[in-house]
Amino acid sequence: MDPVTPRAADAQPEPAPDPRRWTALWVLCLIQFMLTLDMTVVNIALPAIQSDLEVSDSGLAWVVNGYVLMAGGLLLLGGRFSDIFGRRLIFVAGVVTFGVASAICAAAVNPGMLIGGRFLQGAGEALAAPASLGLIAVLFTDTKERAKALGIWGGVSGLGGVLGTVLSGVLTDLANWRWVFYINIPVALITLFMASRVVPESRMADRYSRIDFPGAVLGTSGLVAIVYGLLQASTHDWGAWQVLLPLLGGVALLALLVLVEVRTREPLIPLRALANRTRATTNFITLFQASGFFSYVFLLTLFEQQVLGYSPLEGGLGYLPLGVGIGVGVGIGAGMMANLGVKPVLAIGFFGSAVGLLMTTFMVDADSSYLSGVLPGMAVFGLFSGLCFPTTANAALHNVTTENAGLASGVQTAMQQVGGAIGLAFLVTLALRETADQIGAGVAPGDAAADGYWMALRVAAVMLVIGGVLILALFESVSGRPRNALGEYMPEKEATS
């Protein structure tokens, strides 16, 4: 009989894949679709909301930003909760929170009730989103299956952001703006029913880790202050105290966050989470990608309704090609990623998205038609944005173990939200200031809006080009392989590929 080596004796057979994993994926995707949809679903309904509830212009801005800021500021805390207390438990808690908050928004009788509900919706996403992505990392351990699952999840997430605008236009025109929130309730109930049946529980081995609440409070407060300051700059000079005070205060809070994280025994953002070059670069460039994506949808929506005269329904349906482009891009990106790796595909996605933005800025003016002006740039932007979604998700989980899947996914999703909030505030402020300057110089309002909006999108295009260069310069060779040769998850350290 051949001797049994210690290594062979110690090796454990790889556990069989969970037979419910694909059904569980669609449950997770369903709620992720709803979460990302609600970041944009209010955009076209804003005029109706303002008229019905008599919301001020500044209050109307917080209907959008309150959700994104709360989600982005608390996502890391939600990721750590999911690692410690159980990913399914925190996912369910997030869905319940989101459903209750949606009911509050739908029944709002004054601006405070609506804005409060939007903040609570953001808190629900902060719990559900990182738990969802962390569960995918646990359910799919095979390299190819994991890449496919992440591609589906990322694509559904992107489509939710786009179709939120479409759905908003349909519901606002055919029913009432309150239905953009009521529609979330049955989705939440279906998700809760299915989650208990097909989504397994998982958590990190050490369940006695401390929760870094000071870090979460400082991070969220700092981001809220910075976005508030940026929005104030749309109506005040950059040197005005109304702008400088919140901006400097927000920077000070984030600087204090860094000091607290360095000194805390169990920080919200451990340094090891940023030690891997590919993951750190991915999280940084996500700020650029999210800024460009959400600013494109927001500014184009305003231009279509205010300048081109589209109805809410026409404006909403006009985004269907963007959703189709994203879907096609996700499919192409998943296939290219399997053959070429993440690095070249993600770089192509960033450069191509920049081209789509530039096409819009040079082809759309106050006299443009949809087919010859809006559609070409939208199709290109959607296709290459679709390449970015699955590749970014894969790079964000590069060499991450199951112990920290929630943390890694929380960091990535937080960067998306933070990039969307800060980028939108910054670029919209640039657009509004430039538009006002052009009108003051005697330019017709429609042409002035085009000058302001498209100048902001050109800045976004430059940011995407910078992101593409950083990908080529700093990314490692990423195949998405989560385990070593023995079937064990790779440690969180620099890859040697």
C-alpha positions in Angstrom: 0.0 0.0 0.0 1.3 3.4 -0.9 2.1 5.6 2.1 -0.3 8.4 2.7 1.5 11.7 2.9 0.5 14.1 5.7 -0.5 16.7 3.1 -2.9 14.3 1.4 -4.3 13.1 4.8 -4.9 16.6 6.0 -6.5 17.9 2.8 -10.3 18.0 3.1 -12.5 17.4 0.1 -13.9 20.5 -1.4 -17.5 21.0 -0.3 -20.2 20.5 -3.0 -21.6 23.8 -4.3 -24.9 24.9 -2.7 -27.6 23.6 -5.1 -29.7 26.7 -4.3 -26.9 29.2 -5.2 -28.4 30.3 -8.6 -31.9 30.8 -7.1 -30.3 32.7 -4.2 -28.4 34.9 -6.7 -31.7 36.0 -8.3 -33.2 36.8 -4.9 -30.1 38.9 -4.1 -30.2 40.5 -7.5 -33.9 41.4 -7.1 -33.3 43.5 -4.0 -30.1 45.0 -5.5 -32.1 46.1 -8.5 -34.6 47.8 -6.2 -31.8 49.5 -4.2 -30.0 51.0 -7.2 -33.3 51.9 -8.8 -34.2 54.1 -5.9 -31.1 56.2 -6.4 -32.5 57.5 -9.6 -36.3 56.8 -9.5 -37.1 60.1 -8.0 -35.3 62.2 -10.6 -38.2 62.7 -13.1 -40.8 62.8 -10.3 -39.1 65.8 -8.5 -41.2 68.5 -10.1 -44.4 66.7 -9.1 -43.1 66.1 -5.6 -42.1 69.8 -5.2 -45.6 70.9 -6.3 -47.5 68.4 -4.1 -45.5 68.8 -0.9 -44.3 72.4 -1.4 -40.7 71.4 -1.1 -38.0 74.2 -1.3 -35.3 73.9 -3.9 -32.7 73.0 -1.2 -35.1 70.5 0.3 -35.6 68.9 -3.1 -31.8 68.4 -3.5 -31.9 66.4 -0.2 -34.6 64.1 -1.5 -31.9 62.8 -3.8 -28.7 63.3 -1.8 -30.1 62.1 1.6 -30.5 58.6 0.3 -27.1 58.4 -1.4 -25.2 59.9 1.5 -26.7 57.7 4.1 -26.1 54.7 2.0 -22.6 55.5 1.2 -21.7 56.7 4.7 -23.0 53.6 6.5 -22.1 50.9 4.0 -18.8 50.0 5.7 -20.6 49.6 9.0 -23.2 47.5 7.2 -20.5 45.3 5.7 -18.9 44.7 9.1 -22.3 44.0 10.7 -22.9 41.3 8.0 -19.5 39.7 8.6 -20.0 39.5 12.4 -23.7 38.9 12.9 -24.5 36.9 9.7 -24.9 38.0 6.1 -28.4 36.7 5.7 -29.6 38.2 9.0 -28.2 41.7 8.0 -29.5 41.3 4.5 -33.0 40.6 5.8 -32.7 43.5 8.3 -31.8 45.8 5.4 -34.7 44.7 3.3 -37.2 45.3 6.2 -35.7 48.8 6.9 -35.9 49.7 3.2 -39.5 48.5 2.9 -40.7 50.4 5.9 -38.8 53.5 4.7 -40.5 53.2 1.3 -43.9 53.2 2.9 -43.0 56.3 4.9 -41.9 58.1 1.7 -45.0 57.1 -0.2 -47.3 58.3 2.6 -45.3 61.6 3.2 -47.5 64.6 4.0 -44.7 67.1 4.3 -41.1 67.6 3.2 -39.6 66.5 6.5 -41.4 63.2 6.4 -40.2 62.5 2.8 -36.6 63.5 3.4 -36.5 61.5 6.7 -37.8 58.4 4.8 -35.1 58.9 2.1 -32.4 58.9 4.8 -33.9 55.7 6.3 -34.0 54.1 2.8 -30.3 54.8 2.5 -29.7 53.1 5.9 -31.6 50.1 4.6 -29.3 49.9 1.5 -26.2 50.2 3.8 -27.3 47.0 5.5 -28.6 45.0 2.5 -26.1 45.8 -0.3 -22.8 44.7 1.3 -24.4 41.6 2.8 -25.7 40.7 -0.7 -22.4 41.0 -2.4 -20.7 39.2 0.5 -23.1 36.3 0.1 -22.3 36.0 -3.6 -18.6 35.6 -2.7 -19.5 32.8 -0.3 -22.0 31.0 -2.5 -19.8 30.9 -5.7 -16.4 29.5 -5.0 -15.7 28.2 -8.6 -13.7 30.8 -10.6 -15.9 30.8 -13.7 -19.2 30.6 -11.7 -18.1 33.4 -9.5 -17.2 35.7 -12.4 -20.6 34.9 -14.0 -22.5 35.6 -10.8 -20.7 38.9 -10.2 -21.3 39.9 -13.8 -25.1 39.2 -13.4 -25.1 41.1 -10.1 -23.2 44.1 -11.4 -25.3 44.2 -14.5 -28.6 44.1 -12.6 -27.3 46.9 -10.4 -26.5 49.1 -13.3 -29.8 48.4 -15.0 -31.6 49.4 -11.8 -29.9 52.8 -11.9 -31.0 53.4 -15.5 -34.5 51.9 -15.4 -35.2 53.9 -12.3 -35.5 56.9 -14.6 -37.7 55.0 -17.0 -40.0 53.7 -14.3 -40.2 57.2 -12.7 -41.5 58.7 -15.9 -44.1 56.0 -16.4 -45.4 56.0 -12.9 -45.4 59.8 -12.6 -47.3 60.3 -15.9 -49.7 57.4 -15.6 -50.3 57.2 -11.8 -48.8 59.4 -9.1 -45.3 60.1 -7.8 -46.0 58.2 -4.6 -46.0 55.0 -6.6 -42.3 55.3 -7.2 -42.1 54.3 -3.5 -45.1 52.1 -3.2 -43.7 49.7 -5.8 -40.8 48.8 -3.5 -43.1 47.2 -0.9 -44.2 44.1 -2.8 -40.6 43.6 -4.0 -39.4 43.7 -0.4 -42.1 41.2 0.7 -41.2 38.8 -2.1 -37.5 39.0 -1.2 -38.1 38.3 2.5 -40.3 35.3 1.6 -37.6 33.8 -0.7 -34.5 34.7 1.4 -35.5 32.5 4.3 -35.8 29.5 1.9 -32.9 29.8 -0.5 -30.2 32.1 1.0 -27.9 30.3 3.4 -26.4 32.0 6.5 -22.7 32.8 6.8 -20.5 34.8 9.1 -16.9 35.3 10.0 -15.4 32.9 12.6 -14.6 35.6 15.2 -18.1 36.9 16.2 -16.8 39.0 19.1 -15.2 41.8 17.1 -16.0 45.3 18.2 -18.0 47.7 16.0 -16.4 51.0 15.1 -19.3 53.3 15.6 -17.2 56.5 16.0 -15.7 55.7 12.5 -19.2 55.4 11.0 -20.4 58.6 12.5 -17.3 60.6 11.5 -17.3 59.2 8.0 -21.1 59.9 7.3 -21.0 63.3 8.9 -17.9 64.4 6.9 -19.5 63.3 3.6 -22.8 65.0 4.4 -20.9 68.3 5.2 -18.9 68.1 2.0 -21.9 67.5 -0.2 -23.8 70.3 1.5 -21.0 72.7 0.9 -20.7 71.7 -2.8 -24.4 72.2 -3.3 -24.2 75.6 -1.6 -21.6 76.6 -4.2 -24.3 76.6 -6.9 -25.8 79.7 -5.4 -22.9 81.3 -3.5 -19.3 82.2 -4.3 -16.7 79.5 -3.6 -15.2 81.8 -0.9 -18.5 82.4 0.9 -18.8 81.1 4.4 -21.9 79.1 3.4 -19.6 77.1 1.2 -16.3 77.1 3.1 -17.7 76.3 6.5 -19.3 72.9 5.6 -16.5 72.0 3.2 -13.7 72.6 5.7 -15.8 71.1 8.4 -16.3 67.9 6.3 -12.6 67.7 5.5 -11.8 68.1 9.2 -14.2 65.3 10.1 -12.7 62.9 7.5 -9.2 63.8 8.8 -10.3 62.9 12.3 -11.8 59.7 10.9 -8.3 58.7 9.6 -6.8 59.4 13.1 -9.5 57.4 14.8 -9.1 54.5 12.4 -5.3 54.3 12.9 -5.6 54.2 16.7 -8.7 51.9 16.9 -7.9 48.2 17.6 -10.6 47.1 15.2 -11.2 49.9 12.7 -14.0 50.2 10.3 -11.5 50.3 7.5 -8.5 48.1 8.4 -5.3 49.0 6.6 -5.1 45.4 5.2 -8.3 46.1 3.2 -6.3 48.7 1.3 -3.0 46.9 1.2 -3.7 45.1 -2.1 -2.8 47.4 -5.0 -5.6 46.2 -7.3 -8.3 46.6 -4.7 -7.1 50.0 -3.6 -7.0 51.3 -7.2 -10.4 49.8 -7.9 -12.0 51.6 -5.0 -10.4 54.9 -6.0 -11.4 54.8 -9.7 -14.9 53.8 -8.7 -15.3 57.4 -7.5 -14.7 58.5 -11.1 -17.0 56.0 -12.7 -19.9 56.6 -10.4 -19.5 60.4 -10.8 -19.7 60.2 -14.5 -22.6 57.7 -14.6 -25.0 59.4 -12.2 -24.1 62.9 -13.4 -24.8 61.9 -17.0 -28.3 60.6 -16.1 -29.1 63.5 -13.9 -28.0 66.3 -16.3 -29.4 64.7 -19.4 -32.7 64.3 -17.7 -32.9 68.0 -16.8 -31.8 69.0 -20.2 -34.4 66.8 -21.9 -37.3 68.1 -19.8 -36.2 71.8 -19.4 -34.8 72.5 -22.8 -36.0 69.8 -25.3 -39.5 69.8 -23.8 -39.8 66.1 -23.1 -42.6 64.9 -20.9 -41.8 62.7 -17.9 -42.9 59.6 -19.9 -40.9 60.6 -23.0 -37.8 61.3 -20.9 -38.1 58.1 -19.0 -38.6 55.9 -22.0 -35.7 57.6 -23.7 -33.3 55.9 -21.4 -34.3 52.4 -22.6 -31.3 52.3 -25.0 -29.0 53.0 -22.2 -30.3 50.0 -20.3 -30.0 47.8 -23.4 -26.5 49.0 -24.0 -25.5 48.2 -20.4 -27.0 44.7 -20.7 -25.1 44.0 -23.9 -21.9 45.5 -22.3 -22.2 43.2 -19.3 -22.5 40.1 -21.5 -19.6 41.1 -23.6 -17.5 42.1 -20.6 -18.1 38.8 -18.9 -16.9 36.9 -21.9 -13.9 39.2 -22.5 -13.0 39.0 -18.8 -12.8 35.2 -18.9 -10.4 35.3 -21.8 -8.4 38.5 -21.3 -8.6 39.2 -17.6 -10.0 42.1 -15.7 -7.3 44.8 -16.4 -7.7 45.3 -20.1 -11.4 45.0 -20.1 -12.0 47.5 -17.4 -9.5 50.0 -19.0 -11.5 49.7 -22.3 -14.7 50.3 -20.4 -13.4 53.5 -18.8 -12.0 54.9 -22.1 -15.1 54.0 -24.0 -17.4 55.6 -21.4 -15.4 58.8 -21.7 -16.0 58.7 -25.5 -19.7 58.3 -24.9 -19.8 61.4 -22.7 -17.8 63.4 -25.2 -20.1 62.4 -28.0 -23.1 63.7 -26.0 -21.5 67.0 -25.3 -20.7 67.7 -28.9 -23.9 66.3 -30.5 -26.6 67.6 -28.2 -27.8 71.2 -28.3 -31.1 73.1 -27.8 -32.3 72.1 -31.3 -31.2 68.4 -31.3 -33.5 65.5 -32.1 -33.4 62.4 -30.0 -32.2 60.1 -32.8 -29.4 62.2 -34.2 -28.4 64.0 -31.0 -29.1 62.0 -27.8 -29.1 58.4 -28.9 -25.5 57.9 -30.4 -23.7 59.1 -27.3 -26.1 57.2 -25.0 -25.6 53.9 -26.9 -21.8 54.2 -26.7 -21.9 55.3 -23.0 -24.2 52.4 -22.1 -22.2 49.7 -23.8 -18.9 50.7 -22.2 -20.4 51.3 -18.8 -21.7 47.7 -19.1 -18.1 46.5 -19.5 -17.2 48.3 -16.2 -19.8 46.8 -13.9 -18.8 43.1 -13.7 -15.1 43.9 -14.0 -15.1 46.4 -11.2 -17.0 44.0 -8.9 -14.5 41.2 -9.7 -11.5 43.5 -9.1 -12.9 44.7 -5.8 -13.0 41.2 -4.5 -9.5 40.3 -5.8 -7.9 37.8 -3.3 -10.5 38.4 -0.6 -11.3 35.7 1.9 -14.7 34.7 3.1 -13.8 36.3 6.5 -13.7 39.8 5.0 -16.1 39.5 2.0 -18.6 41.8 3.6 -15.9 44.4 4.4 -14.5 44.3 0.8 -17.9 44.6 -0.8 -18.9 47.3 1.6 -15.8 49.4 0.7 -16.6 48.9 -3.0 -20.3 49.8 -2.8 -19.5 52.7 -0.5 -17.1 54.1 -3.1 -19.9 53.9 -5.7 -22.3 55.8 -3.4 -19.7 58.4 -2.3 -18.6 58.9 -5.9 -22.2 59.4 -7.0 -23.0 61.8 -4.2 -19.8 64.0 -4.2 -19.4 63.7 -8.0 -23.0 64.7 -8.6 -22.8 67.6 -6.2 -19.5 68.9 -7.7 -20.5 68.4 -11.4 -24.0 69.8 -11.0 -22.6 72.8 -9.2 -20.2 73.4 -12.1 -23.0 73.0 -14.6 -25.4 75.4 -12.8 -22.7 78.1 -12.2 -21.6 78.0 -15.9 -25.2 78.1 -17.0 -25.9 81.2 -14.8 -22.7 82.9 -16.1 -23.8 82.2 -19.7 -27.3 83.6 -19.1 -25.8 86.7 -17.5 -23.7 87.2 -20.6 -26.8 87.3 -22.7 -26.8 83.7 -24.0 -30.3 82.1 -24.6 -31.4 79.9 -21.7 -31.4 76.7 -23.8 -27.9 77.3 -25.2 -26.7 78.4 -21.8 -27.9 75.1 -20.2 -26.1 73.1 -23.0 -22.9 75.0 -22.3 -23.1 74.4 -18.6 -24.3 70.8 -18.6 -21.9 69.6 -21.2 -18.9 71.4 -19.7 -19.5 69.4 -16.5 -19.7 66.1 -18.5 -16.4 66.9 -20.3 -14.9 67.2 -16.8 -16.4 63.8 -16.0 -14.9 62.4 -19.3 -11.4 63.6 -18.2 -11.9 61.8 -14.9 -12.7 58.6 -16.7 -9.6 58.8 -18.9 -7.5 59.3 -15.7 -9.2 56.2 -14.2 -8.3 54.2 -17.3 -4.7 55.2 -17.1 -4.5 54.3 -13.5 -5.9 50.8 -14.3 -3.2 50.2 -16.9 -0.5 51.5 -14.6 -1.4 50.0 -11.2 -3.6 46.8 -11.7 -2.1 43.4 -11.2 -3.1 40.5 -13.4 -6.6 39.7 -12.1 -8.3 36.4 -13.0 -10.9 36.5 -10.2 -9.5 33.2 -8.7 -10.6 33.1 -5.1 -8.8 30.0 -3.8 -5.4 28.4 -3.8 -4.4 25.0 -5.1 -5.7 23.2 -2.0 -9.1 24.7 -2.3 -8.4 27.2 0.5 -9.2 30.9 0.2 -6.1 33.0 -0.6 -4.9 35.3 2.2 -5.3 39.0 1.9 -1.9 39.9 0.6 -0.3 41.2 -2.5 -0.8 38.8 -5.4 2.3 37.4 -6.9 0.8 36.9 -10.4 
